[in-house]
């Protein structure tokens, strides 16, 4: 069967080069340039890797023009609305949704693996009071490699699964410890009688001794709608193809480093405000705007080409349509507003900005739709989660994606160490 090719001509010499075209099951085809340097003596230049596929993958598919996101072929809306985060984790790790027995076994295993070694708990005391939870979380995750050093030699499916389930289970515990250390509060250990998402809220909120506050109406302080909301946010963040932090995880994996070190590197990459820290920036900006009456003024500033001000939470590097994750969160926000009787000032400001932007030709023509960060920050605030924990929440959800990507990389016999080239412009 003849392979489709692209022919390139060097206009300086007239030399012509043929490069193979590779077709995936969905999305754009790619030009195989792995032999480009050998053939031409040149490198390709792609600033920010905007047109470069760095791997072959079967995990996540994105069509940014259509606003489509799928995990293992299943649309994100289906997973977020009709399946739990743990079902999504199982899907990513095992390429299929679990049956009831498989889900029960998976859930129980994660509950029992959520506890951390006492020596790791003492590690937090080395960090200064007030340390940002993301810095502590990244360091503590790297430290996990000292407890499970045997993971460096994994080469079989049972080992991959054990390693993945351990880090997925422990990440909420480490994140909660990082937060409580940052505010000087005693650690709350996991309660294996609680579900994955409920347990995280419990570790954030509980008093020493594990007691929970009961409000004046006698209601339990962790409501089902809150658990469902957080579980949905975890699902929406579970994976997102070859973004900056995932590419970092794969890049570190290519060196043969410990998987938990690769995850730690991903956490550090995610912390950036242009990546996972964006939802924290959204809330900071809403607080700066201050009131609904000020929205028009800031919208005008965002449209002024001479003003450096930009609205946070609008537009996306990949999506040129409505972010499908944002659609789910928009519905969730309305549900929370009704069931938790929310009518906060920040939510009113966000709703006014959204109302204007979705009807304004400036935003429509530039395809600047609200993205996942615009809604997630408001929802996390409604759940009583502090700004410093927004990105750690992202980390908890994304851990399964990172570790699944790491496993896929390790199983690929054709992989090489990541080694981009450069266009040298120095002396």
N, C-alpha and C positions, 0 to 999 in steps of 0.2 A: 504493500500500500504506500503510495507516494505521500511524503510529508509536505505539508504546506510550508512555504518559506516567505521571508521578507528579503528583498534584495536592496543592498545599500551601496551607494556609489561615492567614492572619495573624489570630489571635484578637483582636488589638487593634482591627482595622479591618474584619474580615470579608472582606478582599480575598483572592482565590484566584489561584494561579499554577500553570500547567502546565509541567512540565519533561520533556524527552524522556528515554526510557530507551534506552541503547545496549547491545547484546548483543555479547559476544565469542564466539570459537569454543569457549572453555572458561572455567570459573570464573564468578564472580558478574557479573551485569549491573551497569552503572553509570548513575547519574543525571547527565545533562549539565547542569552548573550554570554553564557558560561565560557565559550571559546572565543569571545570577541577580541580579547587582548592578544591571544595566540595568533589569530588571523590577521589582525590589523595593526598591532603594536600600539593601540590606543585604549584608553579607558572610556567608559561612559560617565556622564556627569548628570546627577539627579539630586539636586539640593532638597533635603528633607525626605528623600525617597518617595516622592509623590507619584511616581510612575513605575516603581520597582516592586516586584514580588520577591520576597526574601525566602520563601519556602513553599512547599506543597502542603496543604492541610485539609483535613476532613472534618474539622470541628465547627467552625462558625463561618457563615456567609452573610455578607452585607451588600445590598444594592442601594447606594446612597441616593441615586436619582429617583428611585421608586419609594424610598423610605422603608426598606425591607431589612429585617434582621432575623436570622434563623440559627438555632443551635441544632446540630446534627440533622438538619433538614426541617426542623419544626419551627414554625413562626413564633416569635417572641411573645406575641399577644396570647397565643394559645397556652404557652407555658406559664406566663405571669398571671393569667386570669383563672386557669383551670388546674394548675399543678403547683405543688409546693417547691420551695427552694431545694429541699433534699432530693426530691424527684429529679429536679434539674441537674443537681450534682451527679446523681447516679447516671443520668443520660449522658452527660459529658464524659464521665469516666468509663462507661460501659457501652456506649453507642446505642442504647435503648432505654426506654422508660422502664422502671421496675414494676413487677407485680406486687401484690399486697405483702407477700411473704418476704420478698427481696427488700422492699422498702422498710418493713419492720426490722429486719436484721441490720440493715444499713443504719437506720436511726439509732438502734440500741448500741451499735458499735461506736458511733460518733459520740453518744452521750458518755460512754465509759472512757473514751479516749480524750475527753475534754479537760481532764485534770492534768496539771503540769507538775513536773519534778520540783520538790521543795528548793533545790539549789537554784533553779531558774527564778523562783519567786524572790529569793534573796538578792538576785542580780539587780533588781529594780532599785535597791537601796543605794547603789552606786551612782544613780542619776540624780541630778540636782532637783530640788523641789520646783515645780512649775515647768519642768521640761515638757516640750510639746509631745503629745502621745505618738505622733508619727515617727519622731526620732527614736523614742524608746522602743516602739513596736518593731522598727527595722532592726535595731540592735539585738533585741530579744529573739527575733526570728533567726538571725544569723547564729545566735548562741545555741539555738536548738540543734544545730549541726554537731555540737560537741557531745550532746546526749545520744544522738542517733547517727553516729559516724558510719555505721555499717551501710547506710543508704547510699554511700558513694559507689558501692559495688553492685547495685541492683541490676539484674539482667533477666528477670522473669516476671510474669504477670502478677503472681501473688505478692511479690515484693513491691511492685509498682503500686498496687492497690493499698497495701498496708501503709506505705509511705504517704500516699495521697490522703488517705482517710485520717491519718494522724495529724497532718498539718491543717487540714480543713477543720477538724474538731478542736484543735488547740488555739486557732487564731482568735476566736471570740474571747477566750479566756485571757490570752496575752494582751489583746486590745483593751479589755475591761481593766486589767491590772495597770496598764499604761495610763489610762485615764485616772483611775483612783489614786495612783502615785502622784500624778500631776497636780491633784488638788489636796494631797495629804490625807486621803481617807483610807481606812483599813480595807484590805482586799476581801472580796466576797468570792468564795470558791464556787465552782459550778454545782448546780443541783441536778442530778441525773434524772430526777422525776419530771423535769421540764423539757419542753421541745427546744430545738436548736435556737430559734429566733427569740422565744420567750426567755430562755436562759441568759441571753446576752442582755436583754433589758433588766432582768433580775440582777445580774452582776453589776450593772451600772447603778441601780436604784436602791438595792437592799441596804438595811442597816446592819451593823455588826451583830453576829448571831443569826443572820439570815432572815430577820423579821422584815415584813413589808408593811408599808404605811397603808392604812385603810381610811378612805375619805369620810367626810361627814355623812354622806349618803349610804355608807356601809359597803360601798362597792370595792372589790378587789382592785389594787392599784395598777395592775397590768391588765388592760382590757383586750379582748379577743381581736378587736379591730386594729389595735396598735400592733399586736403580733403579726396579723395578716399584712399590715402596711409595711412593716420592716422586712418580712419574708419576701414580699413582692419586690422591694428595693434590692435585696440580695440577689434575687433572680435576674432582675434587669441588668445588674452589674456583673453577672457571672463570667461572661467572656465578651470580647469585642474585637475579634480578629487580631491583626498585627499592629496594634497601637504601640505607643512609645514604651509603656511598661512591659507589655508582652514581648515586644522585640528585644527589650533588655534581658528578660528572663531567658529567652532563647539564645541570645548572644552569650550570656554567662554560661548557659548549659553547654554551649559549643566548646568551652574550655575544659570541660570535664569536672567543673566545680560541683560541690555538694548541692543537691536540689534545694535545700532550705536556704543556702547562701544565694542561689539564683532568685528565690522568692524574696529574700531580703533586698536584693538589688531592684527587683520590681517595685517593692514598696517605696524605696527611695525615689525611683523615677516617677511613681504615681503622685508623690507629694507636691510636685510642681503645680503652680497655679494655672498653667496652661493645660494641665491634664486633670488629675483627680482632685486637686485643690480648688477647682473652679466653683464648686457649689458653695464652699466657704466664702469665696469672693462675691458670689451672688448675694448672700445674706448681708455681707459687709456693705455692699452697695445699696441694698434696700434700706438698711439702717441709715446710711448717709443721706439718701433721698428724703427720708424722714416722715413724709406725709403724702397723701394722695394729691394734695394741692400743688405739690412740687413736681409731679410727674411730667407735665407738659414742658416745663423748663428743661428737664434733663433729656427728654425725647428730642427737643430742639438742639441741644448740645450734641447728642449722638449723631444727628444728621448734618451738623456743621463740619465741613471738611477741614476747617482751620482749628477745630477744637480737638484735643487729644482724648477727650472723654469717649468711652465706648460702653454700651450696655453689656453687662455680663449675662451669660446664659442664653445668648442668641447666636445662631449660626453654628456650624460644625464642619470640621475638616473633611469629613466623608459625606454626611447627609446634605443633599441639596433639595431636600423635601422635609416634611415634618419627621423628626426623629421618632421612630415607632415606640421607643421606650418612653419618650415624653408624652405621647398620647395616652399610654397606660397610666402614667403618673398624674396626668391632668384629671382623669376620671377618679383616681384614688384620692386626690386632693379634695374633690367635691364630696366624696363619700365621707372622708374624715371631717370635713367642715360640718356636714349634717349630723353625723353620729357622735362627734365629740363636741358639737356646738361651738366650733371655732369661728372667730371673727376677729382675728388679730390685725393689728395695724400693718404688719409686714405683708400679710396675705392680701389685704385690701390694696396696698401699693403694687404688689406683684400682679394682681388681677387687672388693675388699671393699665399697667405697662403692657400686659399681654393683649388686652382689648384694643389698645391703640396700634400696637405693632402688627397684629394680624389683619388690620384693615388699611394700614398705611402703605402707599405705593413704594416709598423708600425702602422699607423692609421687605416687601413682597418681591420687588424687582431684583433685589440682591439675595433672595432666598434665605433671609435671616429669620428663620423660624425659632421658637423657643426650643431649647434642647433639654436633655435630661437633667442637667445641672440647675436649670431655672426652677424646675419643680421639686427636685429632690431636697434642695436646701430648705425650702418652705415646709415640706412634709416632715423632715427630720426635726426642724424647729418645733413643729406641732407635736411631735412625739417627745419633746422635752430633752432631746439629745443636744448637747452643747456644740458650738461651732468647731471646737478643736477636735471633735470626734467624727465630723462629717467624713473626712478622708479615711480614717480607720474603718468606718462602716463600709466604705467602698472597698477597702482591702479585704474585709471579711468575705464580701460577696465575690470578689475577683479571684480569691485564692484558688478556688476550684479550676477556674480557667487557666491560670498560670501553671498549675501543676499538671493539668491535662496537656497543655502545650509542651511542657517539659518532657512528659512521657512520650508524646508523639515525636518530638525531636530525637529522643534517645533511641526510639525504635526504628528510626530511619537510617538504613545502612549507608545511604549516600551522602550523609551530612558532612560538612567540613567546618573548621573553626571560622567564626565570623571575622572577616578581614577586609573591610571596605578600603578603597584606594582614594587618592586625592588629586586635585589639580593644584600643583605647587606654584605659589606666586611670590615666594620669598627671594632672598639674595642668592 
